[in-house]
């Protein structure tokens, strides 16, 4: 859903702030859903996730019309229906409408509880709206949440992040997704860094905040089931879990990505091109063929980000590679560094290893 009220200074996702084309976009998304209904080969739809952009800007009737198409055209009996929302969109009317549509998990874009940080990020909501978000939602009958938080905001010490995380945990959301502040070239932050108006946080500072995140969540009963995702038992986000486990998914809308189990691809990151294609009754999706090596490397990359890790027996069976033997010297060195955890023939990462997960994964690529 590529629409936002305003541009956050750190955001590199595809979006527009002109909402006039929203009605037309929803109609084209429904066309794409019909055109691509065979992409998942009739498999049962287990989760539906409205992401963005800011899906909470949609009128409830728009959401309902999309769900009607999925009910009609797909084998749909989902276990989880998630809507990304900003705190400033949590009116009683919206919450009531979303509940009636069957939305059962809200992914709330909190980012921070600090007024100055929110203003710096150019977020549309206030710190008070952040604090009230879960309470308002619970009052309207919601009980499954994900809170999005950003760590790594440069400051003289870690107090801003510690206060943000402690406040989030005190609300007992059950699930937290937390990401390091990154400087993307085409964002306002990227421009400020190039002009010397903003200094990015150093890696050690960010790593220390990540370690605080790991400890504070663990101490309050959360499990780091993926590098950036923390959930209490029985409260992991099912959509997230399926993604990291390599379950096929269909993405619709501009810039949306899809994966059918063997190949992946994406829609154009351009609203006009996306709409033009669907006006001609053509799918905007462009597939990227993955060979066996690509698929194995992707399994390593995504698997090592999770508590489930990678299974060397599966790699041998599916990809015909004895990875444990092939990478023996590298694995031995990583073991000495204390980065790895073993469960028979399965490998996952220790807390130390999670700090450098991508580097470990790339060292194991074939």
DAQUI-V684987 format. One record per residue. RES is the residue in one letter. SS is DSSP state (h for helix, s for strand, l for the rest). Layout:
BEGIN
((RES SS) (RES SS))
END
This chain:
BEGIN
((X l) (X l) (X s) (X l) (X l) (X l) (X l) (X l) (X l) (X l) (X l) (X l) (X l) (X l) (X l) (X s) (X l) (X l) (X h) (X h) (X h) (X h) (X h) (X h) (X h) (X h) (X h) (X h) (X h) (X h) (X h) (X h) (X h) (X h) (X h) (X l) (X l) (X l) (X l) (X l) (X l) (X l) (X l) (X l) (X s) (X s) (X s) (X s) (X s) (X s) (X l) (X l) (X l) (X l) (X h) (X h) (X h) (X l) (X l) (X h) (X h) (X h) (X h) (X h) (X h) (X h) (X h) (X h) (X h) (X h) (X h) (X h) (X h) (X l) (X l) (X s) (X s) (X s) (X s) (X s) (X s) (X s) (X s) (X s) (X s) (X l) (X h) (X h) (X h) (X l) (X l) (X h) (X h) (X h) (X h) (X h) (X h) (X h) (X h) (X h) (X l) (X l) (X l) (X l) (X s) (X s) (X s) (X s) (X s) (X s) (X s) (X l) (X l) (X l) (X h) (X h) (X h) (X h) (X h) (X h) (X h) (X l) (X l) (X l) (X l) (X l) (X h) (X h) (X h) (X h) (X h) (X h) (X h) (X h) (X h) (X h) (X h) (X h) (X h) (X l) (X l) (X l) (X l) (X l) (X s) (X s) (X s) (X s) (X s) (X s) (X s) (X l) (X l) (X l) (X l) (X l) (X l) (X l) (X h) (X h) (X h) (X h) (X h) (X h) (X h) (X h) (X h) (X h) (X h) (X h) (X l) (X l) (X l) (X l) (X s) (X s) (X s) (X s) (X s) (X s) (X l) (X l) (X l) (X l) (X l) (X l) (X l) (X h) (X h) (X h) (X h) (X h) (X h) (X h) (X l) (X l) (X l) (X l) (X l) (X l) (X l) (X l) (X h) (X h) (X h) (X h) (X h) (X h) (X h) (X h) (X h) (X h) (X h) (X h) (X h) (X h) (X h) (X h) (X h) (X l) (X l) (X s) (X s) (X s) (X s) (X s) (X l) (X l) (X s) (X s) (X s) (X s) (X l) (X l) (X l) (X l) (X l) (X h) (X h) (X h) (X h) (X h) (X h) (X h) (X l) (X l) (X l) (X l) (X s) (X l) (X l) (X l) (X l) (X l) (X l) (X l) (X s) (X s) (X s) (X l) (X l) (X l) (X l) (X s) (X s) (X s) (X l) (X l) (X l) (X l) (X h) (X h) (X h) (X h) (X h) (X h) (X h) (X h) (X h) (X l) (X l) (X l) (X l) (X l) (X l) (X s) (X s) (X s) (X l) (X l) (X l) (X h) (X h) (X h) (X h) (X h) (X h) (X h) (X h) (X h) (X h) (X h) (X h) (X l) (X l) (X s) (X l) (X l) (X l) (X s) (X s) (X h) (X h) (X h) (X h) (X h) (X h) (X h) (X h) (X l) (X l) (X l) (X h) (X h) (X h) (X h) (X l) (X h) (X h) (X h) (X h) (X h) (X h) (X h) (X h) (X h) (X h) (X l) (X l) (X s) (X s) (X s) (X s) (X l) (X l) (X s) (X s) (X s) (X s) (X l) (X h) (X h) (X h) (X h) (X l) (X l) (X h) (X h) (X h) (X h) (X h) (X h) (X h) (X h) (X l) (X l))
END
